[in-house]
Amino acid sequence: MALELIAAVRSVLAAAGYDTDNGLHLHEHVYGLVITWPADTSAEAALGAHPVDAGRAARPEVSGGRAGTAGALVAVLKEAGFRAVAHPDGFILVTRPSWLGGA
């Protein structure tokens, strides 16, 4: 059952442009699935589109980038019918929706 949930979440996120190539990690959890990502993933994605790359050390800090990434991922998952909650420690808990055999 956990593999089914992981596959469904991975498919939804990939359709929205997020996948493990973007640094997302999906982990089985007793209550469902946990999504984690490196702290600098959101900043890299936001600043990577700029044509001039001054190097990571010279890039400005993006305030609220982690919260913004969590909010975007939660919105995508909820839109697809999943139950998803962002935790202040920087991960998202996703539980099985009713259409996937959840309670």
N, C-alpha and C positions, 0 to 999 in steps of 0.2 A: 504493500500500500504506500509506503514512504517513497518508493521509486516513482510511483504514479504521480504523486504530488510534486515531486522534484521535476519530473518531466513536464507537467502541466505549467508550473511556475516558470521554468526555463523557457518554454515556448511563448508564453505571454510576454515575458520580459524581452526576449529576442525580437518579437514582432514590434515592440515599442523602441527598439534600438539599444537595448541593454542586454548584455550577455557576459559570459565568463571572460571573453576577450577584453571587456571593459574593466576587469578587476573584480567582478562580483564573485562571491563564494557562497554556494548553497550548501547548508549543513542540515542533516537530519536532526530533529529535536523531539523530545518526548511529547510535546504538544503540537508538533507539526514540522515546520521548517524555519530555519534561521538564515537570513541573508546578511552577509558582512561584506565589507569592501575596505581597501586601504584608505587612510585618511586623506591622501592627496588626489584620489581618483577624480573627485568633482572639480577640483582646481585644474587638473590636467586637461579634462574634457572641455572646460570653459575657456581655457587659455591656449589650448593646442591648436585652435583654428586660426590664430594670429600668424600672419606670414613671417614675422620677424621673431626668431627664437633666440632670446638672449641667454638661454640656459635656465635650468630650474632654480638656481640660487638667486638669480636676478628677477625672477617672476614675483609679482605682488601677491600678498596673502589675500585669499578670498574669504571674507567674513561670512559665516553661516553656510559655507559650502556643503558641509556634512549634513546639516539639517535640510538644506535644499534638495540634496540627493535623496535623502530618506523620504521627504515629502513627495517627490516625483515618483519614486518607486512605489510608495504606498498608494498613491492616486492611480497608477497604472494597474496595480493588483486589485484594488477595490472595484475599479471600472470593469474588470474581468470577472468579478464575483467572488474573489477571495476575501477572507478576513485577514487584514494586515494591520499591525501596530508597530510604529517606530518606538524604540526604546531610547531613553536619554544617553545610554552608554554607547550608542552608535551601531545598533543592529536592528533588523526588522524581524518580527515573529509573524509567520504566515501560517494560518490554520486552514484545514481542509474545508472547502465550501460544500454546501449540501449537494450540489450537482456532481461532486466527485466522491460521494459517499460519506460526507461529514455530518455531524449532528446539527 
